Amino acid sequence: MMSACDSPPDYESEQGQIGLRGEGLDGETIDRPRPSIDAVVGSSVCLTFDGWFEPDGETYHTRSEEPDDAWLRECFELEPSAGLRLDGSCVVLDGVGQGSLGLAPTSCELDDVREFVEDALPVRAYGLDELTLSYPDLATYFVESQDPGPADAFPPRPPRAAGTPMRVLAGSPYMVLLQPVTREAPSRTVAYSDGVEQFVGDTPVEFAASSSGAATLVLDVDQRLQLQLALPAGNLEGDEVVGVDPALATELGIIAGYTSCSTCEDGYSVPSFAYAVIRDADGDELFGGDVRWTIDGAAISTEAPLDPALSQLIMIESGCNPEDAGAERTAMLHAELGGLTADVELAYTCPDEDEGDDWGAEVVDGEPSDADLGCGCDAQRRDAPVGSLGVLVLGLLARRRRR
């Protein structure tokens, strides 16, 4: 039996006792578990009690075969603070400000194995006046969760200055991610529910919104529009997006990311993704275009972009098999956009089967030795495994939370 604790919970309670999973929110940061729910006022998140931590915080217990979370939920009485409302298993953020979902311990079947204390899950509801709408590119998320590998560091990419247009190469589809962030700290992402992507104005444009918090568009040269995220509490508007002549692209570079691995000798494992950075003559970044990828080298292949609107990003399959552990591999990755080209060498060692950064799922024969405990998982490493980047991209677009 493989335990359900093969990935971290989404949230950890204030006292470090409980792990919870949440459904219904988009646009969260990818670090897990989070110490609080941070969302736009009017949002709703449905919580499942996933498991509990030993007092030392180093072992996590959950149950893989339970039909629901009653075995753990019954150990607490939920007490929402002012501004929060319970709707079944969901927490609705009705009021702006800091609140919490109180977890008052009650008698339950775990009393003999774990003595719970008063606890809470902090909840921060942001008003629209505290937020702005940003357009992060996919590389932003992957750089945060991956390792630069032999390069030692990812190249600096200064963020686009607030109030300046996002420039997209005209004539090609581009997928824009819409992400609420705080005005005070633009790197701080805020989750939301029931958001609808739309654009402002009457200018005809090829535009396709999705349920993933992304909008795919195709612009002509000098065509402009503003994107908007319609939320239960109102609308958030981002900076202008403008189509530019593809001839403005004068420089092409590649950012390569490797799977982080705390148990690997170099701190990283196999290459997992590459992103094409497009710049103009002034060094400012452009987005979109039809990037073509090729690769040379043994036992490496690239996967075609999941969508033409994502051609700047490519997923890499290492080609490592269990019998290849310890084998050293190199390959040259090549990108092309119009008449621009870029190359980067990929170098890595095929990992052993047991290397990686799993949450620590325990595989046992038959039933756990103590059904009251549930399976035990090593919780010292709190990063979820990256796994297939193809799955990660799809998951990222659906719920930008997973690492």
N, C-alpha and C positions, 0 to 999 in steps of 0.2 A: 504494500500500500504506500503510495507516495502522498505525503502529507500536503494539506492545503497551504502550509506555511512556506512554500517555495518562493514567495515574494513578500516584500514588506507590506504592512498595512498602509493605508493612506494617511491615517492620523494616529498620533499617540497622545494619551491623556496627560493632563498637567503633572500628575504624580508618577507618570511612567508606568502605570499599572495595566492599562488597557490599550489594545490596538483596534482601530475601527476602519472600515472601508466605506467610501462614499460614492454615491451614484447621482448623476444629474447635473454635475458641474462641468463646464468647459473652461479652458484657458488657464488652468493652474500651472504653477511652476512644477518642474519635473522631479524635484527632490522629494524623497519619501523616507520615512513617514514625516508628515508635517506636524508641528506642535499646535496648530490652530487652523480653523476654517477662516479663510480670508476671501470674501466675496462681495459683489455689488448688492446693495440693499434691494430687496425684492426677490433675491435668488432663493432657491430651495435645494437642499441636499439630503438625500435619503441615506441613513446610516445603518450599517450592519456591524454588530459586535463580532470581531474576527478572532481575537485571542487575548491572552494575558501574559504579562511578564513576571518572572521571578523577582523577588525584592532586589536582587543584585543587578537586575536589568540585563543579564547576559543570556538568559534562556527564555524563549517565547513558546507558549503552548497554544495550540489550536486543534480543531477537530475537522477531519476531512470528510467524514461520512455523515455528519449531521444534516438533516433536511432544512434546518433553519438555525438562527442564532439564539434561540430561547435558553439554551444551556448556560449562556453567559449573560445575556440581556437581563435575565431574571435576578441576577446578583445586584442590580442597581435600579434605583428609582430615578427617573429622569426629571430634572427640575430646570426648565428654561428660564433664563433671566429676562428682565424687561427688554422688549424689542425683538424677542424671539418667540416663535410659536411652534408647537408640535402638531404635525398633521400625520397621524399614524407613526411610521418610522422615520418621517422626514422632518427636518428642521427648516422653518421658513424664516428668513431674515426680514422682519417687518420694519425695524427701526434702525437708523444710522447709529454707529458707535460700537464701543467695546462691550461684549456680553459674554456669556458662557452657558454651556449646557451642563448643569450640575449632575454629578453621578453620586447619588447617596447610596451607600451599601445596604443591602437587605439580605435576609437569610436565603441561602440557595445551596445547591448540591456541592459547591466547591468549598463550603465552610471548613471542611476537614483538611483541605490542602492549601488554601490561600486565604489569609485574612486581609480583606480589602479595607481601605480607609476612604474618607471623603475625598472625592476627586472631581474633576471637571474637564471639559473640552472647551478651551477659549474660542470665541467666535467674534470676528471683526467684520462689521457691515460698513462698507464704504458708500458715501453719497456720491452722486454724479459730479458735484462740484470739486471733489477731491481727486478725480480721475481724468485721464485723457486716453485717447485710443492710439495705440502704436501699431506699426506694421513690421514685426520681427521676421527675419528670414529664417529658413529652416536651419541654416548653419549655426545660428545663435544657440539653438537647443542642443545640437550635437556637440559643439565645442564645449559646452558646460558639462557634458556627460562622458566625453571620450578623452583619450590621451593623445598628445601630439606625436607620440612614438619617437623615432630617431631624430626628429626635428627639435626635440626638447621643449619647444614652446610654439603655440599657434601664432601666426603673424597678427600684429595689432590691426584691428578694424574699428576705427573711431565711429561711434554711432552717428547716424544722420542727425543734424541739428534740428531741434524742434522748430516747427513752422516752415521748414523747407520741403519742397515736393519730393516724393519718392519717384525716381526716374526709371521708367520701364522701357525696354527696347520695343519699339513699335512693330506691329505685325505678327508678333508671336504671343501665344497664351502665357500668362503668368499667374501663379496662385499666390494671392496676398493673404497672409494670416492677420486676423484682427484680434488684438489683445489689449484689454484694459490694463493700464498701469497707473501708479500713483503719480500725481504732479510733483510731489515732493521728492520722490525717488523713482525716476522712470524705469529703473531696472527691477522694481518690485511689481510682479505681476499679481493681478487680482482676478479671481474666478467669477463665473457668472452662469446663470441658467436661462433657458428660453430666449437666447439672443437670435436675432434675425439680421443677416448681412444685407445691406442695400446701399445704393449710391444716391447722392444728393444731386438734384438737377434734372433737366429734361434732355441732356445731350445723349443722342443714341450711342450706345456702346455695347459690345459683346460682353455680357456679364452673366455669370452663373454663381449663385450663392449655394452653400451647402450647409448641412447640419453640423459641420466640423469646426465652425468658426473660421472658415476660409472662403474667399471669393476668387473665382477665376475670371480674368478679363483679358480682352485684346483691344489695344488702343492704336489709333493712327498717330502720325507725327503731330505733335503739339496739341493733341487731344487731352483734355483735363477733366478730372472728376474728383469728388470727395467721397470717401467711403464712410459708412455710418453703421453702427451696431445698435439696433433697436432692442431695448431691454424693458422688462416690466416697469422699471422706475423712470424710463425716459430714454433718450437717444444720446449716444456718444459719437462724436465726429472726429475723424482723424485728419491728418494733413492731406494736401492735394496729391493725387497721383497723375503724372503726366507722361505721355508717350514721347519718346525721343528717337531721332534718326539712328539706326544701328551703326551708321558710319562714325558716330561719336565714340564708339568703343575702340580704344587704342591699346589696351593692355589686358592680358588674360593670365590669371594665376590659379593655382590649385592649393586648397587646404585639404590635407589627408588626416583622417582620424583613426585611431586604433582603439580596440576594446580595452578599457582600463582593467587592470588585474593586480590586486595588492599582493598576491602570492607569487607572481612572476618575477624573475630576476630583474628585469628592466622596468617593472611597473606597468607594462602593457603587454597585450597579447597580439592577436592578428589584426590587420587592417580591416576596417568595417565600412567607412564611407569616404567620399571625396566630394568637395564642393568647389565649383568654378567661380572665382572672384573676377568680376568684370569692372574695369575702370576706364574713365575718360582721360584726356590729356592732362587734366589738372589733378589726377589721382583720386577723384571722387567716384564712388561706387555706382554702378548701373545694375539693373536687374532684368532677368528674363532672357530672351534669346533662345536660339536652338543650338545648344551645346552638344557636340558629338564626342563620344568617348571611345577610346580603344586602349588595349593593354597588351604588353609583351611580357613574357616570363612564364615559368613553369607553374602549373597547378594553381593558377589564379584566373578567375573569370569575373566579369562585371555583369550585373543585372541591368536590363534596360530600365530607364526611368519608369516609375509607376504611372506617370501621367506626363503628357507633353509639357504641361505647365510646370513641371518639376525637373526640367532637363539640366538645371545647374547642379543637381544633386545626383550622385550615383552611389549605389550600394556595391560593396565588394565582397565576394565569396573567397575565402582563403584557400579552399581546396585541401585543407589539412584533414587527414584521417587519423584515427587512433594510433595506427602503426607508424605515423609520421612524427610522433612526439620527439622533439629535439632537433628536427631537421631545419636547417637554415634556408630561407627562401628570399629571393629578390624579384622584383618586376618593375617595369617602367610603365607608368600610367600616363596617357596622352589625352589632352582635351583640345578641341578645335571649335572656334566660333568665327564664321566667315573666314577671313584670312589670318586670324590670330591663332596662335598655338601656345600650349604650355605643357610641360612635362614634370613629373615628380617620381622619384624612385621610392618604391615600397620595399622595406626590409624588415624581416621579422623571423621569429623562431616558432615553429609549430608547438603549441602548448601540450602539456600532459592532460589526460582526460580530467583529472581532478583539480586542475588549475582554474581559477575564475573567482567571481565575486558573488556567488549565489547567496541568497538570504540564509541558507543553511537548512534546506528541507531534509528531514530524516526519513530514510527508507527502512521500513521494518517489515518483518515477516509476520503476517497475521495481525491480530489486534494489538493496540498499545498495551503495555503491561499494566497500566493503571488507567482505566477509562475515565476516571475523574480528572486526571491531569491533561489528557490529550497528548498529542505528539509533542516532542520537545525539539526546538530549533535553536541553533546558535544565532543570537541576535547581535553579536558584536559588530558585524558588518551590516550597515543599514542601507546598502544600495541594491536595488533590484538588478538581476542580470539583464544585460542588454539583449542577448539573444539575436535573432535574425533582424537585421536592420530594416528589411522589408516590412516585417511585422511592426517594428518600432515606428516607421513612418506612418503606417496606417493607424496605429494606436495614437500617435502624436496628433494626427489630424482629427481623430475622433475625441480624444481626451488628452490634452497636452499636460499630462501629469507624470507618465511613466519614465523612469530612467532605465 
